[in-house]
Structures are given as structure tokens and as C-alpha cells.
Amino acid sequence: MNFSLTAFQWPPFWTGLISIGLVLLFGLAAARRATASVPSGAQNMMETAIETFQDLVGQMAPEALAPNLSLLALTLFLMLVVANILGLLPLPWFNGDWIHSPTAFLSIPAGLAAWMFLLIQWAGIKYKGFGGWVYGWVWKPFPVIGLVINALEQLVMPVSLAFRLFGNILAGELVLRMTTHLPHGIGGVITTFGIGTLWLVFSFVISMIQALIFTILTVAYMSIQANKDH
Amino acid sequence: MSSTSLTAPNLIAAVLQFLLLLFLLRAFVYKPILAAMQKRRDTIAKQIHDADGLRSEADKLRHEAQELVNQARDEAKQILANARRESDEQAKKIVEQAQKEASYRQKAAIDEIEHERDQALASIRSQVADLVVFAAGKVIERNLNAEDQARYVDEVLKDVGQLQ
């Protein structure tokens, strides 16, 4: 693992664009003939998704935050699902490799997690006031010592968020590629096909679960920060 | 550079991509769909409200109709009772009148009979007188002795008196 302020990796940028493009296409298909009467097809799916996230976020977040946060969470979830699954598709990439998920590059989950960290602090300031936010950081659960505890807790949160997503997706892709390097021959075909298919199904599920975990944890952390009791 | 590298421009690019997607979805997807959902919610609420209004109105109309039917039934009963009473009265009147007329006719018949009888008596009386005169003439013709004559007149007179 290394860090660079200037280097730019193009593959996750392009696959990221492809991801948001696919989400946008689905969204536009849903909204193209948005009707107030009986909805059908894509609109129905999008309405169900919106309502699901409104319910989900409404249970956790303060009432003033919930409407916007639910849309942000839905957007994050849709983008991550597409991004995670992208690396499992049999699409060739320019360097001869198969396509990689943008989330299989540490920078992308890390960037999103860092952004979520900032959003979470912003929510704390907005809903508790600057004084309340500082008080929460320094004085809870113990005066002054709380700062150390909170710094650890608050910094571990985005780091774990980033590494959990990155690790799961990267591992899924690596193991999927490894199944193509199983022994050759009839037996190899069978094991490759059998194990590869099993792992593909497993990775599909993992992709969606990780997208949901990233989203739900972000919502949960933000709700905790925005709540006056904490 | 590998997939485990942290590259600052990629961090920022990822965030910008997410913000771009958020902006586009909000503007072109969430807004129209949320508006449609809200409109549908309003329409359904309005329809439920309308249905409630219609139902209460229907209840009111049914109540009114029931009242009208009850009223009509009462009126019919009253009309029937009136008609029965009137017909009874009429029948009684007719019978009374018939009785009155019958008694009047009976009286008239009795009067006429008495009148006829009086007339008959009067004519008999005048015929008796003629007969007496005729009988007297006959008696005188036969030259009766004084005793017979007296007895004869007495008899005649007695008969005449019985006639009265």
C-alpha cells in the first residue's frame, strides 16, 4: 500500500463513470414516463427502492434529516451495487485483463468513506450546533479523555468502512480469477465451471450485501451524530 | 500503482462522480418520481374523502326515502279508514231514509183506506135513506094497521142505526 498526491489511476475512473452511467440509465428509464396513476416496470422498482430507503432511514435518522438522507443513501447503494457487480461481469478491459470493479481499488471506497466522514461531522454540527458538536467530541463519555476515545471511534469508522468494502470486492474478483487457473483438462473444466459458478453466485450476493452495509453504516453513523442525545 | 494504492486525485474523482450521480438523479429521477408518488397519495386521499361524502349522502337519501314510504303508508291507512267510516254512515242514512219512507207510505195507505171507508159509509147512508123512503112508500101502499106500521118503522130504524 502506497500513497500518492498526484498519480491518477484511469481504470477505476472509467469504470466509476460506467457505474454511475448505468445507474443513471436505469433511473431515467424509471422517470421517463413517471405517472401518478398505476406505475409499471422501472418506475415501480424505483418507487419501491425509494420507499424502502425512506422507511429504513426514517427509523434511524432525525425527521429533518431523513428525506435528504434517504435519497443520498439510495444513490450510494445503487452506485455501489452496480460498481461491485461490474467486476464480476465477463467484460474485457484494454490491458487484456477482465474489467475490475471501481470499488476494487482502495482509492474509491476510501474517497467515499472520507466524504461520508465529512458529511457525518457536518450533520453533527448542523443538528447539535457547533458547541454541541465540540462538546460531543471532547466531553463524552468522559471529559477531555473523551477526545481520545471519540477520535479513535470516529477515525476507525471511515477506515473500516473503506477497507471492508474494498477487501470484500477485491477478494471476490481475485478468487473468481483464480478459479480460471484451476488445472486444465476435462476435470479442470468441471471444477472450474462448478467452483467458478458457485463463487460467482456467492460474489453477487457479497456485492449487494457490502453495498448495503456501507450504506446502512453511513446512515447509522450520521443518525447517531445528528441525534441530540449523543 | 496497484489496486491497493491510495491516490489523492482518485479519492476526489470518486467523490465527484458520486456527487454528479446524486445531482443528476435528484434532478431527473427522484424529483419526478417523488412528485408522482405525492400526487398519487393526494389523489387516493381525495378519492377516499369523496367516497365518504357520497356514502353519507346516500345514507341521508335512503333515510328520506324511508320516511316518505312510511308517510305514504300512514296516509293510505287513514284514507282507507275514512272511506270505511263514510260508507258506514251512508249505509245507515239510506236504511233510515228507507224506513222513514216506508212508515210514511204506510200512514198514507191507512189514511186512504179510512177515507174510502168514510165515503162508502156516506153512500150507504144515502142509499139507506132512499131505501127507507122506498120502503115507506111500499108500506103505505100495503095499508098496514097501526101496530104493524109501528113495528116496521122500528125495525127499519134499528137497522139504520146498526149501519152507523
Contacts between the chains, C-beta under 8 A, distances in Angstrom:
chain1	res1	chain2	res2	distance
A	1	B	4	4.7
A	1	B	5	7.0
A	1	B	6	7.0
A	2	B	4	7.9
A	2	B	5	5.3
A	2	B	6	7.3
A	3	B	5	7.4
A	3	B	6	4.6
A	3	B	7	7.7
A	3	B	8	7.9
A	4	B	1	7.4
A	4	B	5	6.6
A	4	B	6	7.4
A	4	B	7	4.9
A	4	B	8	6.8
A	5	B	8	4.7
A	6	B	7	8.0
A	6	B	8	7.3
A	6	B	9	7.1
A	7	B	1	5.6
A	7	B	5	7.2
A	7	B	7	4.8
A	7	B	9	7.4
A	8	B	7	6.2
A	8	B	9	4.5
A	8	B	10	6.3
A	8	B	13	7.7
A	9	B	1	5.5
A	9	B	5	7.0
A	9	B	7	5.7
A	9	B	10	5.4
A	12	B	10	6.1
A	12	B	14	7.5
A	13	B	10	6.8
A	13	B	13	5.4
A	13	B	17	7.9
A	16	B	13	7.1
A	16	B	14	6.2
A	16	B	17	4.7
A	17	B	17	6.6
A	19	B	17	7.9
A	20	B	17	5.5
A	20	B	18	7.6
A	20	B	20	6.6
A	20	B	21	4.0
A	20	B	24	8.0
A	23	B	21	6.1
A	23	B	25	7.3
A	24	B	21	6.6
A	24	B	24	5.7
A	24	B	25	6.9
A	24	B	29	7.8
A	27	B	24	7.8
A	27	B	25	5.2
A	27	B	28	7.0
A	27	B	29	3.6
A	28	B	28	6.2
A	28	B	29	6.5
A	30	B	29	6.3
A	30	B	33	6.5
A	31	B	28	6.1
A	31	B	29	4.4
A	31	B	32	4.7
A	31	B	33	5.4
A	34	B	32	4.2
A	34	B	33	5.2
A	34	B	35	7.4
A	34	B	36	4.4
A	35	B	36	6.0
A	36	B	36	4.7
A	36	B	37	7.9
A	36	B	39	3.8
A	36	B	40	4.6
A	36	B	43	6.4
A	37	B	40	7.3
A	39	B	36	7.3
A	43	B	33	6.6
A	43	B	36	7.7
A	46	B	29	6.9
A	46	B	33	5.7
A	47	B	33	6.2
A	47	B	37	6.1
A	50	B	30	7.0
A	50	B	33	6.6
A	50	B	34	7.0
A	50	B	37	7.5
A	71	B	22	7.7
A	71	B	25	7.6
A	71	B	26	6.5
A	71	B	30	5.4
A	72	B	22	6.5
A	75	B	18	7.4
A	75	B	21	5.9
A	75	B	22	4.8
A	75	B	25	5.5
A	76	B	18	7.0
A	79	B	18	6.3
A	79	B	21	5.7
A	100	B	3	7.2
A	102	B	14	7.3
A	104	B	3	5.7
A	105	B	3	4.8
A	105	B	5	7.8
A	105	B	10	6.9
A	106	B	3	6.5
A	106	B	4	5.2
A	106	B	5	6.8
A	106	B	6	5.8
A	107	B	5	6.9
A	107	B	6	5.6
A	107	B	7	5.1
A	107	B	10	3.6
A	107	B	11	5.4
A	107	B	14	6.6
A	108	B	10	6.6
A	108	B	14	4.3
A	110	B	6	6.0
A	110	B	11	6.0
A	111	B	10	6.6
A	111	B	11	3.4
A	111	B	12	6.7
A	111	B	13	7.4
A	111	B	14	3.6
A	111	B	15	5.1
A	112	B	14	5.7
A	112	B	15	6.8
A	112	B	18	6.2
A	114	B	11	6.3
A	114	B	15	7.6
A	115	B	14	8.0
A	115	B	15	4.5
A	115	B	18	7.0
A	170	B	3	6.2
